[in-house]
């Protein structure tokens, strides 16, 4: 009969340990669900902010298209490279026109000069642009 009580006590202890582990796992699961809900809420807020930025950008683009402001229109045209930039007088030409007269596109000139063995500093100096812009153009090439 002593073995029976020992087996019963061992069973109760094992059952108690199992119930304790289950409760601990339930608590961990509840905490994980709470963290997940918080992250989901933050993700949704970020998504909404992103949507707002997109809508704002699209509305600004539409306004610029319909805007008759010549300064904005000129800048937009120059950014699209559809019209060449105003050329300086021949005595002011120190930029890419004198180095590569056939290329008025700054990116092409930077790439050609780099392929020709010029350093970033030399390219920036010869084209009259910043070294950061040269690095950006070369980085886009890769």
N, CA, C and O of each residue as an XYZ file, in Angstrom:
568
protein
N       0.812     -1.170      0.000
C       0.000      0.000      0.000
C       0.869      1.254      0.000
O       0.440      2.305     -0.475
N       2.086      1.151      0.528
C       3.011      2.273      0.557
C       3.420      2.701     -0.835
O       3.598      3.889     -1.106
N       3.571      1.702     -1.735
C       3.918      2.038     -3.118
C       2.780      2.780     -3.814
O       3.005      3.643     -4.662
N       1.553      2.423     -3.437
C       0.399      3.070     -4.037
C       0.369      4.558     -3.688
O       0.125      5.395     -4.557
N       0.619      4.891     -2.407
C       0.640      6.293     -1.983
C       1.799      7.047     -2.632
O       1.655      8.208     -3.015
N       2.923      6.396     -2.752
C       4.078      7.022     -3.401
C       3.764      7.309     -4.871
O       4.119      8.373     -5.378
N       3.115      6.389     -5.549
C       2.735      6.588     -6.945
C       1.694      7.705     -7.069
O       1.747      8.504     -8.004
N       0.746      7.758     -6.121
C      -0.285      8.790     -6.115
C       0.320     10.173     -5.880
O      -0.051     11.130     -6.559
N       1.246     10.288     -4.929
C       1.895     11.572     -4.634
C       2.735     12.012     -5.833
O       2.725     13.191     -6.187
N       3.453     11.098     -6.455
C       4.262     11.422     -7.623
C       3.363     11.900     -8.766
O       3.713     12.849     -9.469
N       2.241     11.270     -8.954
C       1.289     11.664     -9.997
C       0.734     13.059     -9.744
O       0.612     13.868    -10.663
N       0.396     13.332     -8.470
C      -0.137     14.665     -8.130
C       0.921     15.736     -8.363
O       0.607     16.819     -8.858
N       2.164     15.445     -8.014
C       3.258     16.405     -8.229
C       3.457     16.659     -9.724
O       3.589     17.807    -10.148
N       3.478     15.602    -10.513
C       3.650     15.754    -11.962
C       2.481     16.537    -12.571
O       2.679     17.380    -13.445
N       1.282     16.254    -12.108
C       0.106     16.955    -12.594
C       0.179     18.442    -12.223
O      -0.171     19.298    -13.036
N       0.625     18.749    -11.017
C       0.771     20.140    -10.574
C       1.817     20.874    -11.421
O       1.620     22.029    -11.798
N       2.920     20.197    -11.712
C       3.967     20.806    -12.538
C       3.424     21.075    -13.938
O       3.705     22.125    -14.516
N       2.662     20.154    -14.481
C       2.105     20.326    -15.821
C       1.120     21.500    -15.846
O       1.126     22.299    -16.782
N       0.275     21.599    -14.813
C      -0.685     22.704    -14.750
C       0.061     24.030    -14.612
O      -0.326     25.020    -15.231
N       1.107     24.060    -13.821
C       1.906     25.274    -13.645
C       2.550     25.684    -14.978
O       2.540     26.868    -15.315
N       3.103     24.742    -15.737
C       3.712     25.021    -17.045
C       2.669     25.533    -18.036
O       2.941     26.452    -18.809
N       1.487     24.943    -18.011
C       0.424     25.379    -18.914
C       0.044     26.829    -18.607
O      -0.123     27.637    -19.520
N      -0.093     27.155    -17.315
C      -0.424     28.524    -16.927
C       0.678     29.495    -17.353
O       0.401     30.594    -17.834
N       1.927     29.075    -17.169
C       3.060     29.917    -17.561
C       3.050     30.149    -19.073
O       3.294     31.265    -19.530
N       2.771     29.102    -19.846
C       2.693     29.237    -21.299
C       1.530     30.136    -21.723
O       1.650     30.907    -22.675
N       0.403     30.034    -21.011
C      -0.729     30.901    -21.325
C      -0.361     32.360    -21.102
O      -0.731     33.226    -21.895
N       0.366     32.633    -20.023
C       0.797     34.006    -19.727
C       1.750     34.489    -20.818
O       1.623     35.612    -21.306
N       2.700     33.642    -21.198
C       3.638     34.019    -22.274
C       2.911     34.271    -23.588
O       3.244     35.210    -24.310
N       1.936     33.451    -23.898
C       1.168     33.621    -25.128
C       0.375     34.924    -25.074
O       0.306     35.650    -26.065
N      -0.220     35.221    -23.927
C      -0.991     36.461    -23.790
C      -0.085     37.680    -23.952
O      -0.470     38.659    -24.592
N       1.116     37.625    -23.375
C       2.064     38.736    -23.516
C       2.504     38.891    -24.973
O       2.620     40.009    -25.475
N       2.746     37.772    -25.642
C       3.152     37.821    -27.050
C       2.021     38.389    -27.913
O       2.274     39.170    -28.831
N       0.796     38.007    -27.626
C      -0.344     38.545    -28.369
C      -0.472     40.045    -28.144
O      -0.778     40.792    -29.074
N      -0.242     40.485    -26.921
C      -0.320     41.920    -26.619
C       0.757     42.689    -27.385
O       0.481     43.741    -27.961
N       1.992     42.159    -27.390
C       3.071     42.809    -28.142
C       2.759     42.825    -29.633
O       3.022     43.813    -30.318
N       2.204     41.741    -30.124
C       1.835     41.656    -31.532
C       0.758     42.684    -31.883
O       0.825     43.324    -32.932
N      -0.221     42.840    -31.016
C      -1.262     43.831    -31.249
C      -0.689     45.241    -31.264
O      -1.089     46.065    -32.086
N       0.255     45.529    -30.352
C       0.900     46.843    -30.324
C       1.679     47.086    -31.623
O       1.612     48.171    -32.199
N       2.407     46.079    -32.070
C       3.169     46.221    -33.311
C       2.234     46.373    -34.499
O       2.512     47.149    -35.413
N       1.146     45.649    -34.494
C       0.175     45.765    -35.575
C      -0.429     47.170    -35.588
O      -0.640     47.749    -36.653
N      -0.701     47.709    -34.417
C      -1.248     49.068    -34.327
C      -0.236     50.084    -34.854
O      -0.602     50.987    -35.607
N       1.043     49.944    -34.461
C       2.073     50.855    -34.959
C       2.253     50.715    -36.462
O       2.443     51.712    -37.159
N       2.195     49.495    -36.965
C       2.314     49.264    -38.402
C       1.159     49.915    -39.151
O       1.357     50.503    -40.214
N      -0.025     49.812    -38.608
C      -1.182     50.445    -39.226
C      -1.026     51.966    -39.231
O      -1.353     52.621    -40.221
N      -0.525     52.532    -38.122
C      -0.292     53.975    -38.060
C       0.750     54.399    -39.094
O       0.599     55.434    -39.743
N       1.800     53.606    -39.244
C       2.816     53.911    -40.239
C       2.230     53.816    -41.645
O       2.544     54.638    -42.507
N       1.402     52.842    -41.873
C       0.756     52.689    -43.169
C      -0.120     53.900    -43.468
O      -0.116     54.415    -44.587
N      -0.866     54.350    -42.471
C      -1.713     55.522    -42.659
C      -0.867     56.756    -42.959
O      -1.217     57.557    -43.826
N       0.253     56.911    -42.237
C       1.140     58.048    -42.489
C       1.703     57.970    -43.905
O       1.802     58.985    -44.595
N       2.066     56.786    -44.328
C       2.578     56.593    -45.682
C       1.519     56.942    -46.719
O       1.820     57.595    -47.718
N       0.293     56.514    -46.491
C      -0.803     56.851    -47.400
C      -1.001     58.365    -47.454
O      -1.227     58.921    -48.529
N      -0.916     59.039    -46.295
C      -1.058     60.495    -46.267
C       0.045     61.167    -47.075
O      -0.207     62.121    -47.811
N       1.267     60.663    -46.933
C       2.394     61.229    -47.686
C       2.174     61.044    -49.181
O       2.415     61.963    -49.964
N       1.727     59.882    -49.573
C       1.476     59.623    -50.993
C       0.393     60.551    -51.516
O       0.540     61.145    -52.584
N      -0.691     60.677    -50.770
C      -1.776     61.556    -51.209
C      -1.306     63.001    -51.302
O      -1.650     63.708    -52.249
N      -0.525     63.439    -50.326
C      -0.001     64.808    -50.345
C       0.910     65.007    -51.555
O       0.817     66.020    -52.248
N       1.784     64.045    -51.802
C       2.710     64.148    -52.934
C       1.962     64.177    -54.260
O       2.287     64.965    -55.148
N       0.968     63.323    -54.388
C       0.187     63.314    -55.621
C      -0.560     64.629    -55.819
O      -0.632     65.148    -56.933
N      -1.113     65.163    -54.736
C      -1.825     66.438    -54.872
C      -0.860     67.564    -55.214
O      -1.199     68.450    -55.999
N       0.350     67.542    -54.630
C       1.353     68.552    -54.961
C       1.772     68.432    -56.424
O       1.957     69.444    -57.102
N       1.920     67.220    -56.906
C       2.303     67.015    -58.301
C       1.210     67.525    -59.227
O       1.503     68.153    -60.245
N      -0.038     67.264    -58.887
C      -1.141     67.752    -59.703
C      -1.172     69.277    -59.697
O      -1.411     69.900    -60.731
N      -0.933     69.877    -58.535
C      -0.915     71.336    -58.450
C       0.204     71.913    -59.310
O       0.021     72.934    -59.974
N       1.356     71.260    -59.296
C       2.483     71.754    -60.092
C       2.198     71.641    -61.580
O       2.617     72.490    -62.367
N       1.486     70.592    -61.960
C       1.155     70.438    -63.371
C       0.230     71.552    -63.832
O       0.366     72.058    -64.946
N      -0.702     71.929    -62.983
C      -1.672     72.948    -63.360
C      -1.205     74.347    -63.000
O      -1.803     75.330    -63.438
N      -0.145     74.451    -62.209
C       0.365     75.754    -61.784
C       1.047     76.442    -62.957
O       1.797     75.814    -63.706
N       0.787     77.718    -63.111
C       1.387     78.468    -64.210
C       2.586     79.270    -63.748
O       2.985     80.219    -64.422
N       3.165     78.915    -62.622
C       4.333     79.627    -62.104
C       5.539     79.258    -62.961
O       5.920     78.088    -62.989
N       6.161     80.223    -63.669
C       7.266     79.879    -64.578
C       8.498     79.350    -63.857
O       9.250     78.554    -64.420
N       8.711     79.778    -62.629
C       9.892     79.286    -61.904
C       9.765     77.801    -61.615
O      10.729     77.050    -61.768
N       8.584     77.378    -61.199
C       8.364     75.960    -60.911
C       8.385     75.163    -62.207
O       8.981     74.088    -62.268
N       7.744     75.684    -63.235
C       7.708     74.964    -64.510
C       9.110     74.791    -65.066
O       9.446     73.714    -65.558
N       9.943     75.838    -64.998
C      11.311     75.740    -65.498
C      12.089     74.703    -64.717
O      12.813     73.896    -65.301
N      11.947     74.717    -63.398
C      12.677     73.759    -62.573
C      12.241     72.333    -62.891
O      13.079     71.436    -62.985
N      10.923     72.114    -63.059
C      10.440     70.779    -63.381
C      10.974     70.314    -64.722
O      11.351     69.152    -64.867
N      11.011     71.190    -65.690
C      11.522     70.828    -67.014
C      12.995     70.476    -66.911
O      13.443     69.505    -67.521
N      13.747     71.247    -66.155
C      15.169     70.957    -66.020
C      15.396     69.643    -65.303
O      16.325     68.910    -65.643
N      14.563     69.327    -64.310
C      14.716     68.055    -63.610
C      14.442     66.884    -64.538
O      15.061     65.829    -64.403
N      13.532     67.056    -65.467
C      13.219     65.980    -66.402
C      14.212     65.882    -67.538
O      14.126     64.962    -68.351
N      15.150     66.805    -67.615
C      16.165     66.829    -68.667
C      15.554     66.892    -70.058
O      16.124     66.358    -71.010
N      14.397     67.541    -70.188
C      13.798     67.648    -71.506
C      14.283     68.887    -72.239
O      14.203     68.954    -73.465
N      14.784     69.867    -71.501
C      15.317     71.087    -72.088
C      16.716     71.276    -71.549
O      16.912     71.158    -70.339
N      17.707     71.565    -72.391
C      19.062     71.745    -71.867
C      19.127     72.953    -70.945
O      18.378     73.918    -71.100
N      20.030     72.880    -69.992
C      20.233     73.978    -69.063
C      20.753     75.195    -69.805
O      21.381     75.070    -70.857
N      20.488     76.382    -69.250
C      21.000     77.605    -69.852
C      22.519     77.529    -69.907
O      23.175     77.252    -68.903
N      23.072     77.777    -71.094
C      24.518     77.694    -71.250
C      25.146     79.028    -70.884
O      24.646     80.081    -71.282
N      26.237     78.992    -70.130
C      26.930     80.233    -69.817
C      27.690     80.722    -71.044
O      27.845     80.002    -72.030
N      28.157     81.959    -70.957
C      28.941     82.496    -72.063
C      30.236     81.707    -72.195
O      30.649     81.069    -71.227
N      30.897     81.722    -73.353
C      32.097     80.904    -73.563
C      33.202     81.174    -72.545
O      33.945     80.257    -72.193
N      33.326     82.407    -72.065
C      34.386     82.674    -71.098
C      34.020     82.162    -69.708
O      34.898     82.018    -68.858
N      32.733     81.884    -69.463
C      32.306     81.329    -68.178
C      32.291     79.808    -68.192
O      32.134     79.191    -67.139
N      32.448     79.193    -69.344
C      32.336     77.739    -69.435
C      33.535     77.066    -68.785
O      34.644     77.047    -69.317
N      33.257     76.514    -67.605
C      34.271     75.718    -66.921
C      33.704     74.360    -66.583
O      34.388     73.514    -66.006
N      32.447     74.154    -66.945
C      31.767     72.921    -66.582
C      31.921     71.852    -67.622
O      32.910     71.805    -68.354
N      30.933     70.995    -67.679
C      31.027     69.815    -68.528
C      31.001     70.158    -70.010
O      31.432     69.345    -70.827
N      30.502     71.356    -70.389
C      30.468     71.700    -71.801
C      31.876     71.750    -72.392
O      32.080     71.384    -73.549
N      32.856     72.209    -71.589
C      34.215     72.305    -72.111
C      34.928     70.966    -72.061
O      35.809     70.704    -72.880
N      34.558     70.110    -71.108
C      35.215     68.812    -70.987
C      34.643     67.829    -71.996
O      35.382     67.169    -72.726
N      33.319     67.741    -72.027
C      32.628     66.845    -72.947
C      31.526     67.633    -73.642
O      30.372     67.568    -73.219
N      31.850     68.373    -74.695
C      30.830     69.208    -75.327
C      29.679     68.411    -75.917
O      28.572     68.936    -76.040
N      29.913     67.150    -76.285
C      28.837     66.365    -76.886
C      27.862     65.842    -75.834
O      26.780     65.373    -76.187
N      28.215     65.911    -74.564
C      27.341     65.426    -73.498
C      26.910     66.582    -72.614
O      27.718     67.143    -71.873
N      25.642     66.935    -72.694
C      25.118     67.942    -71.783
C      24.458     67.280    -70.589
O      24.024     67.963    -69.661
N      24.378     65.974    -70.603
C      23.820     65.247    -69.484
C      24.917     65.031    -68.446
O      25.929     64.384    -68.720
N      24.708     65.569    -67.281
C      25.711     65.527    -66.222
C      26.071     64.091    -65.822
O      27.240     63.788    -65.583
N      25.093     63.229    -65.752
C      25.371     61.850    -65.343
C      26.280     61.134    -66.325
O      27.194     60.413    -65.924
N      26.031     61.331    -67.597
C      26.881     60.699    -68.595
C      28.306     61.222    -68.500
O      29.266     60.459    -68.605
N      28.438     62.526    -68.300
C      29.768     63.115    -68.188
C      30.505     62.566    -66.977
O      31.693     62.255    -67.062
N      29.816     62.445    -65.861
C      30.451     61.909    -64.650
C      30.907     60.482    -64.888
O      32.028     60.115    -64.535
N      30.039     59.676    -65.487
C      30.414     58.278    -65.730
C      31.586     58.163    -66.692
O      32.501     57.370    -66.473
N      31.556     58.955    -67.757
C      32.657     58.898    -68.730
C      33.976     59.343    -68.101
O      35.021     58.733    -68.328
N      33.914     60.395    -67.323
C      35.141     60.875    -66.684
C      35.674     59.851    -65.691
O      36.884     59.653    -65.581
N      34.768     59.203    -64.972
C      35.200     58.185    -64.001
C      35.807     56.990    -64.722
O      36.831     56.454    -64.299
N      35.171     56.577    -65.814
C      35.723     55.473    -66.599
C      37.053     55.862    -67.223
O      37.900     55.006    -67.481
N      37.238     57.170    -67.468
C      38.491     57.658    -68.027
C      39.612     57.751    -67.004
O      40.741     58.091    -67.360
N      39.326     57.457    -65.748
C      40.369     57.428    -64.732
C      40.421     58.652    -63.833
O      41.323     58.759    -63.002
N      39.486     59.572    -63.976
C      39.462     60.750    -63.108
C      38.951     60.376    -61.722
O      38.090     59.507    -61.580
N      39.483     61.034    -60.712
C      39.002     60.806    -59.350
C      37.719     61.582    -59.132
O      37.366     62.450    -59.930
N      37.016     61.265    -58.044
C      35.765     61.950    -57.738
C      35.990     63.445    -57.548
O      35.180     64.267    -57.977
N      37.111     63.788    -56.896
C      37.413     65.203    -56.660
C      37.661     65.944    -57.978
O      37.199     67.071    -58.156
N      38.389     65.309    -58.895
C      38.660     65.931    -60.188
C      37.373     66.123    -60.982
O      37.163     67.159    -61.612
N      36.524     65.115    -60.941
C      35.258     65.206    -61.666
C      34.427     66.359    -61.112
O      33.881     67.159    -61.873
N      34.332     66.442    -59.793
C      33.539     67.501    -59.173
C      34.093     68.874    -59.537
O      33.331     69.792    -59.841
N      35.397     69.015    -59.506
C      36.020     70.299    -59.809
C      35.810     70.665    -61.273
O      35.448     71.801    -61.578
N      36.031     69.721    -62.179
C      35.917     70.005    -63.612
C      34.487     70.311    -64.037
O      34.257     71.142    -64.916
N      33.535     69.641    -63.412
C      32.140     69.849    -63.802
C      31.463     70.931    -62.985
O      30.345     71.342    -63.296
N      32.133     71.392    -61.943
C      31.552     72.440    -61.118
C      30.381     71.972    -60.282
O      29.434     72.723    -60.049
N      30.447     70.727    -59.829
C      29.384     70.186    -58.981
C      30.022     69.689    -57.693
O      31.247     69.619    -57.589
N      29.205     69.347    -56.724
C      29.709     68.859    -55.449
C      30.178     67.420    -55.533
O      29.717     66.642    -56.367
N      31.105     67.085    -54.651
C      31.630     65.712    -54.637
C      30.540     64.725    -54.213
O      30.537     63.573    -54.647
N      29.617     65.180    -53.366
C      28.503     64.312    -52.972
C      27.626     63.941    -54.154
O      27.144     62.813    -54.254
N      27.423     64.901    -55.051
C      26.629     64.623    -56.243
C      27.344     63.633    -57.149
O      26.716     62.757    -57.744
N      28.666     63.779    -57.252
C      29.455     62.839    -58.057
C      29.337     61.440    -57.467
O      29.125     60.468    -58.191
N      29.475     61.345    -56.148
C      29.383     60.025    -55.499
C      27.993     59.425    -55.672
O      27.849     58.219    -55.871
N      26.976     60.272    -55.596
C      25.613     59.785    -55.804
C      25.426     59.228    -57.204
O      24.860     58.149    -57.382
N      25.898     59.959    -58.188
C      25.768     59.517    -59.585
C      26.527     58.211    -59.794
O      26.017     57.290    -60.432
N      27.744     58.130    -59.257
C      28.520     56.903    -59.402
C      27.875     55.749    -58.636
O      27.935     54.599    -59.071
N      27.261     56.060    -57.495
C      26.584     55.026    -56.721
C      25.356     54.503    -57.439
O      25.044     53.316    -57.337
N      24.651     55.362    -58.163
C      23.486     54.927    -58.931
C      23.894     54.042    -60.094
O      23.123     53.192    -60.538
N      25.100     54.242    -60.581
C      25.599     53.445    -61.702
C      25.724     51.978    -61.299
O      25.470     51.086    -62.108
N      26.110     51.731    -60.070
C      26.330     50.358    -59.589
C      25.037     49.724    -59.378
O      24.977     48.563    -58.973
